[in-house]
Amino acid sequence: MDDFVLRIDNDLSSHEAVLERCTAMVEYFKSNPGAKILIDFRGLNFIYPDYSLLVLCAMKYLESLGITVTGRIRFSKNSGGLEYLSQMGFFKHLEVNIPHSLRNKKPNSFVSIQQYTSENQIEVLEELMGVVKANVPIDDNVFASLDYCFNEILDNVLLHSNVGQGWVVGQYFPNMKALRLIVCDYGMGICASLNEVYDFTEEQALIKCVEKGVTSGKGQGHGLYATSRFIELNQGWMSIFSGNSKLDVNEHSTEVTQIPFWQGTCVYLRINTNIEVDYKQFTGEHYDYKEHLFEKMFSDKE
């Protein structure tokens, strides 16, 4: 049986390109569960953290099916991309030791790849907000906006995936004045979750999931709506992958396109840290989220 070759290289220049290779890998191992993998990093100089998490989660999905993925790795010793993946915890979660020394990077500019559950969700949220506080002179309103959206996205996975865990990674890029964040699961997916109540097609489910009040009954139907409103006001970008569909939200449009299959749901955010947003424009109408947030922060220090 031939090895499956997974190339992690500079040609991975979009989420769709990453998903295409992940889908091919998953389908191959479903048909050939005893096969080996060859992961080739020799053409890699740079990779975004969200791309790396998609690859890792595809392998973890296979593990959840009882398929153990083992094999070999090829890399160049002077690869900056390999060093970056090591720094972000990619190889640690694959349980692979790379004989590669790491230079001292700014640890407060990123949250490395992490698995989270309801037990450590708050700690992960605090790490994400710590990256913001360490790198961005930020207004209280913007801080409250980010805290609200990050918490809603993390919580959404635990409520709706039906697997009780998710994966997250994020990094601040000072040259772009932007934060990239992705939260992934390999659970039941948005369409299956909403169709516990509705009868949506996959495309309809993605469009409806960012509308206010649309919920499977496990939440209030506000988290993805609020995040999409924040992204529009922030002039950022949000993508939601689930099944064979992707929803893109920005200040100009909301659009669904077809993508290679993803089991579960991924929510990707690119946030402009130099554009202010007032949290009151999308948080709950009946309480002041910033007041609640800062009261909690103050009480935690007592």
C-alpha positions as CSV (number, residue, x, y, z in Angstrom):
1,M,0.0,0.0,0.0
2,D,1.5,3.4,-1.0
3,D,2.1,6.2,1.5
4,F,-0.3,9.1,1.3
5,V,1.8,12.2,0.6
6,L,0.6,15.4,2.3
7,R,2.6,18.4,1.2
8,I,2.6,21.4,3.5
9,D,4.2,24.1,1.4
10,N,3.9,27.6,0.2
11,D,1.1,26.6,-2.3
12,L,-1.2,26.5,0.7
13,S,-2.3,30.1,0.1
14,S,-6.0,29.9,1.1
15,H,-8.3,28.0,3.4
16,E,-9.8,26.3,0.3
17,A,-6.4,25.0,-0.7
18,V,-5.8,23.6,2.7
19,L,-9.2,22.0,2.9
20,E,-8.7,20.3,-0.5
21,R,-5.6,18.5,0.8
22,C,-7.2,17.7,4.1
23,T,-10.2,16.2,2.4
24,A,-8.1,14.1,0.1
25,M,-6.2,12.8,3.2
26,V,-9.3,12.0,5.1
27,E,-10.9,10.2,2.2
28,Y,-7.7,8.2,1.5
29,F,-7.4,7.0,5.1
30,K,-11.1,6.1,5.4
31,S,-10.6,3.8,2.4
32,N,-7.1,2.7,3.6
33,P,-7.0,2.8,7.4
34,G,-3.8,0.8,7.5
35,A,-1.9,3.2,5.2
36,K,1.1,5.4,6.3
37,I,1.5,9.1,5.7
38,L,4.5,11.1,4.4
39,I,4.2,14.7,5.4
40,D,6.5,16.8,3.2
41,F,7.5,20.3,4.6
42,R,10.4,20.9,2.3
43,G,8.6,23.6,0.3
44,L,7.4,25.5,3.3
45,N,8.7,28.9,4.3
46,F,5.6,30.4,5.8
47,I,2.1,29.3,6.9
48,Y,-0.7,31.1,8.8
49,P,-1.7,29.5,12.1
50,D,-5.2,28.9,11.0
51,Y,-4.0,26.8,8.0
52,S,-1.9,24.7,10.4
53,L,-4.9,24.0,12.7
54,L,-7.0,22.8,9.8
55,V,-4.4,20.2,9.0
56,L,-4.0,19.1,12.6
57,C,-7.8,18.9,13.1
58,A,-8.2,16.8,10.0
59,M,-5.7,14.3,11.5
60,K,-7.5,14.4,14.9
61,Y,-10.8,13.7,13.1
62,L,-9.3,10.5,11.7
63,E,-8.1,9.6,15.2
64,S,-11.7,10.1,16.4
65,L,-12.8,7.5,13.9
66,G,-10.3,5.0,15.3
67,I,-7.8,5.5,12.5
68,T,-4.2,5.9,13.7
69,V,-2.2,8.0,11.3
70,T,1.5,7.2,11.4
71,G,4.4,7.6,9.0
72,R,7.3,9.9,8.1
73,I,8.2,13.5,7.9
74,R,10.5,15.3,5.5
75,F,11.8,18.8,6.2
76,S,14.7,21.1,5.6
77,K,16.6,22.0,8.8
78,N,16.7,25.7,8.0
79,S,13.0,25.9,7.3
80,G,11.4,28.9,9.0
81,G,8.0,27.4,8.4
82,L,9.0,24.3,10.4
83,E,10.3,26.4,13.3
84,Y,7.0,28.4,13.3
85,L,4.9,25.2,13.4
86,S,7.0,23.9,16.3
87,Q,6.5,27.3,18.1
88,M,2.7,27.0,17.6
89,G,2.5,23.5,19.1
90,F,1.7,21.7,15.8
91,F,4.1,18.9,16.4
92,K,3.4,18.6,20.1
93,H,-0.2,17.8,19.3
94,L,0.9,15.3,16.7
95,E,3.1,13.7,19.4
96,V,6.1,14.1,17.0
97,N,9.6,15.2,18.2
98,I,11.4,17.5,15.7
99,P,15.2,17.8,16.1
100,H,14.9,21.5,15.5
101,S,16.1,24.4,17.8
102,L,13.7,27.3,18.4
103,R,14.7,30.9,18.6
104,N,13.0,32.9,21.3
105,K,9.8,34.4,19.8
106,K,7.5,36.8,21.5
107,P,5.2,34.5,23.4
108,N,2.6,37.2,24.0
109,S,1.9,37.7,20.3
110,F,0.1,34.4,19.9
111,V,-2.0,31.7,21.5
112,S,-0.5,28.4,20.4
113,I,-2.7,25.5,19.2
114,Q,-4.9,24.3,22.0
115,Q,-7.7,21.9,22.6
116,Y,-10.4,23.2,24.9
117,T,-13.5,22.1,26.7
118,S,-15.9,23.7,29.1
119,E,-13.3,23.2,31.9
120,N,-10.6,25.4,30.4
121,Q,-12.7,27.7,28.1
122,I,-12.2,30.7,30.3
123,E,-8.5,30.2,30.5
124,V,-8.3,30.1,26.7
125,L,-10.4,33.2,26.4
126,E,-8.1,35.0,28.9
127,E,-5.0,34.0,26.8
128,L,-6.6,35.4,23.7
129,M,-7.4,38.6,25.4
130,G,-3.9,38.7,26.9
131,V,-2.5,38.7,23.3
132,V,-4.7,41.7,22.6
133,K,-3.7,43.6,25.7
134,A,0.0,42.9,25.2
135,N,0.1,44.2,21.6
136,V,-2.6,46.7,21.0
137,P,-3.3,50.1,22.7
138,I,-7.0,49.3,23.0
139,D,-10.1,51.3,24.0
140,D,-12.3,49.7,26.6
141,N,-15.2,49.5,24.2
142,V,-13.1,47.5,21.7
143,F,-11.8,45.3,24.4
144,A,-15.3,44.5,25.5
145,S,-16.3,43.8,21.9
146,L,-13.5,41.4,21.3
147,D,-14.0,39.6,24.7
148,Y,-17.7,39.2,23.8
149,C,-17.1,37.8,20.4
150,F,-14.3,35.4,21.3
151,N,-16.3,34.0,24.2
152,E,-19.4,33.5,22.0
153,I,-17.3,31.7,19.3
154,L,-15.7,29.4,21.8
155,D,-19.0,28.7,23.5
156,N,-20.7,28.0,20.2
157,V,-18.5,25.1,19.5
158,L,-19.2,23.4,22.8
159,L,-22.9,24.0,22.6
160,H,-23.5,22.9,19.0
161,S,-20.8,20.5,17.9
162,N,-22.1,17.5,20.0
163,V,-18.5,16.5,20.7
164,G,-17.8,18.7,23.8
165,Q,-14.4,20.0,22.6
166,G,-12.9,22.4,20.2
167,W,-9.5,23.6,18.9
168,V,-8.2,27.1,18.8
169,V,-5.2,29.1,17.6
170,G,-4.6,32.8,17.2
171,Q,-1.9,35.3,16.4
172,Y,-1.5,39.1,16.2
173,F,0.3,40.4,13.1
174,P,1.7,43.9,13.9
175,N,2.5,44.7,10.2
176,M,-1.1,44.2,9.3
177,K,-2.5,45.5,12.6
178,A,-4.7,42.4,12.5
179,L,-5.5,39.4,14.7
180,R,-6.1,36.1,13.0
181,L,-8.1,33.5,15.0
182,I,-9.7,30.2,14.1
183,V,-11.9,27.8,16.2
184,C,-12.5,24.3,14.8
185,D,-14.4,21.2,15.7
186,Y,-15.1,18.0,13.9
187,G,-18.6,17.5,15.3
188,M,-22.1,17.4,13.7
189,G,-21.8,20.6,11.6
190,I,-24.1,23.7,11.5
191,C,-26.7,22.2,9.2
192,A,-27.3,19.1,11.3
193,S,-27.4,21.2,14.5
194,L,-29.9,23.7,13.2
195,N,-32.0,21.0,11.6
196,E,-32.8,19.6,15.0
197,V,-35.4,22.5,14.8
198,Y,-35.5,23.6,11.2
199,D,-35.4,22.1,7.7
200,F,-32.6,24.0,6.0
201,T,-30.4,23.1,3.2
202,E,-26.7,23.4,3.9
203,E,-26.5,26.8,2.2
204,Q,-29.6,28.1,4.0
205,A,-28.2,26.9,7.4
206,L,-25.0,28.9,6.9
207,I,-26.9,32.1,5.9
208,K,-29.4,31.7,8.8
209,C,-26.7,30.9,11.4
210,V,-25.7,34.6,11.4
211,E,-29.2,35.9,11.7
212,K,-30.4,37.1,15.1
213,G,-32.5,34.5,17.0
214,V,-31.8,31.5,14.8
215,T,-30.8,28.6,17.1
216,S,-31.1,24.9,17.5
217,G,-32.4,25.5,21.0
218,K,-29.1,25.0,22.8
219,G,-28.3,28.7,22.8
220,Q,-29.9,32.1,22.3
221,G,-29.1,32.5,18.6
222,H,-27.0,35.5,19.3
223,G,-23.3,34.5,19.2
224,L,-22.7,34.2,15.4
225,Y,-25.1,37.1,14.7
226,A,-23.2,39.4,17.1
227,T,-19.8,38.3,15.7
228,S,-20.9,38.9,12.1
229,R,-22.1,42.4,13.1
230,F,-18.8,43.1,14.8
231,I,-16.9,42.0,11.7
232,E,-18.9,44.3,9.5
233,L,-18.3,47.2,11.8
234,N,-14.6,46.4,12.2
235,Q,-14.2,46.0,8.4
236,G,-12.7,42.6,9.1
237,W,-13.5,39.2,7.8
238,M,-15.3,36.1,9.0
239,S,-15.5,32.7,7.3
240,I,-17.5,29.8,8.6
241,F,-16.8,26.3,7.1
242,S,-19.2,23.4,7.5
243,G,-19.9,20.5,5.3
244,N,-19.3,21.5,1.6
245,S,-20.2,25.2,2.2
246,K,-18.4,28.3,3.3
247,L,-20.0,31.6,4.5
248,D,-17.9,34.7,4.1
249,V,-18.9,37.9,5.9
250,N,-17.3,41.3,5.5
251,E,-18.4,44.9,5.5
252,H,-19.7,44.7,1.9
253,S,-21.4,41.3,1.6
254,T,-22.4,37.9,3.0
255,E,-21.9,35.1,0.6
256,V,-22.0,31.3,0.5
257,T,-19.6,29.3,-1.8
258,Q,-18.8,25.6,-2.2
259,I,-15.7,24.2,-0.7
260,P,-14.0,20.8,-0.2
261,F,-15.8,18.9,2.6
262,W,-15.1,19.7,6.3
263,Q,-16.6,17.5,9.0
264,G,-17.9,19.8,11.7
265,T,-17.5,23.6,11.8
266,C,-14.6,26.1,11.7
267,V,-15.0,29.8,12.4
268,Y,-12.2,32.0,11.1
269,L,-11.9,35.7,12.1
270,R,-9.5,38.4,10.8
271,I,-9.9,41.4,13.0
272,N,-8.5,44.9,12.4
273,T,-7.1,46.1,15.8
274,N,-6.8,49.7,14.6
275,I,-10.6,50.1,13.9
276,E,-12.8,50.9,16.9
277,V,-16.2,49.2,17.4
278,D,-18.8,49.9,20.0
279,Y,-19.9,46.7,21.7
280,K,-23.3,48.2,22.4
281,Q,-24.2,47.9,18.7
282,F,-24.3,44.1,18.8
283,T,-24.4,42.8,22.4
284,G,-27.5,42.0,24.4
285,E,-30.1,44.7,24.8
286,H,-30.9,44.2,28.4
287,Y,-27.5,44.5,30.1
288,D,-24.2,46.4,29.7
289,Y,-21.6,43.8,28.7
290,K,-18.6,46.1,29.4
291,E,-19.9,46.8,32.9
292,H,-20.4,43.1,33.5
293,L,-16.9,42.3,32.1
294,F,-15.0,44.9,34.1
295,E,-17.0,44.1,37.3
296,K,-15.9,40.4,36.8
297,M,-12.3,41.4,36.2
298,F,-12.3,43.6,39.3
299,S,-14.0,40.9,41.5
300,D,-11.6,38.2,40.3
301,K,-8.7,40.3,41.8
302,E,-10.3,40.6,45.2
